[in-house]
Amino acid sequence: MSPKAKLFNGVKKLIQQEITRQQQGLVMIASENYASPDVLEAIGTPLSNKYSEGYPGKRYYTGNEFIDKIENIAKEAALKMFKLSADKWQANVQPHSGSSANLAVYLGLLKPGDKILALDLGAGGHLTHGSKVNFSGRLFEFSHYSVDPKTHKFDYQEILRIAKREKPKMIVSGATAYTQQINFKKFSQIAKSVGAYHLADISHVAGLIIAGAHPSPFPEADVVTTTTHKTLRGPRGAIIICKKELAKNIDKAIFPGLQGGPLENIIAGKAIAFIEAQTSQFKKDQIQTVKNAQVLAETLKSNGLKLIADSTENHLILIDCRNLNISGKVGAEVLAEAGIYTNANMIPYDPAMPLNPSGIRIGTPALTTRGLKDKEMKIIGKWIADILKNPNNKKLKSKIKKDVFKLTKRFPVYQNFKL
């Protein structure tokens, strides 16, 4: 076998090993999910070969007649899954990621140096919400709101006070590690009171919103961004939905502003995911996702773990590890040793450093996609608590890892997947 063939086979072997890890472990990273076989089939097609700079009907390359139809289906389905009228709203399905979608909104509606108000990273905000190490914090002047230090929930009167003081040109709502429902209507009212745009970043809760399991940012928000691979369980990527009068600036910010050729195989996968999101099964799964998170939260609490905000109203939970005398990083690592995958995360007003924070973020979207329900959440919650309270017990972690394998075999995923 040639060196090239060995390398190729080595990559294929690693891909298979990663698929096996996803099949045999409990994926509880709140931002991860299992895309359907139909979505995976779409993104693995020769559509990947095609250049299609521009937009449907206005391309810089020929041979896009079928690409145009696929992209239009994706745009129409994106509006339809949120029950929006094409007369008032427009979807751009080309963003490669949530980060590029947010940057496009900033650059499309504002000028570098303009002031933006968003959630502080340490309180659950995203890097693109003004972190100093991110493009957002380097290109724009950000001020931040946080959560109440006691309840760890939003104080909308305090956010209004900050908005009136700072007078931003845009207010960003949405979070990456906030366990409560977000009142987007109040954010829109605050934005209007200071003459600011309201950008709702719903990347984590888009699927819940579609199912009616979380308040919607429509029709109040001016612009909405979301990734397509979290609760939406589509391919990795993002979309922007905005009011019609803002669409021209948003589109120009994506192309030619930030991106060249769109990834049309990914857009085809998005179209499939958006169609799936309109089914009754998808909506049932989203409702169960929240229920699973709430059952899991109560189980963790009854086993002695401390939770930020003491509850969850969505798909994710934030564990405060300080009373366990371990860091969130250590906690996430010992859980991974038992086949339970989570991520270390900062907690509000965290005294620790970002690389070694005090919290662990866990979520239920991927488990729910596999079909796990209340009964399994109680079992898993006990496993998590036992490991975090006994992080050095190798025998315990080994036993739970075997139990995890037995559980995942009962809820198979990607059974017929072949490279």
Helices and strands as residue ranges (DSSP letters): H 3-24, E 26-27, H 37-43, G 46-49, E 54-55, E 58-59, H 65-81, E 89-92, H 98-109, E 115-119, G 121-123, G 127-129, H 135-139, E 141-145, H 156-166, E 170-173, H 184-193, E 197-201, H 206-210, E 223-227, E 238-243, G 244-246, H 247-252, I 253-258, H 264-276, H 280-302, E 306-307, G 308-310, E 316-320, G 322-324, H 328-337, E 340-341, E 343-345, E 359-363, H 365-370, H 374-389, H 394-410
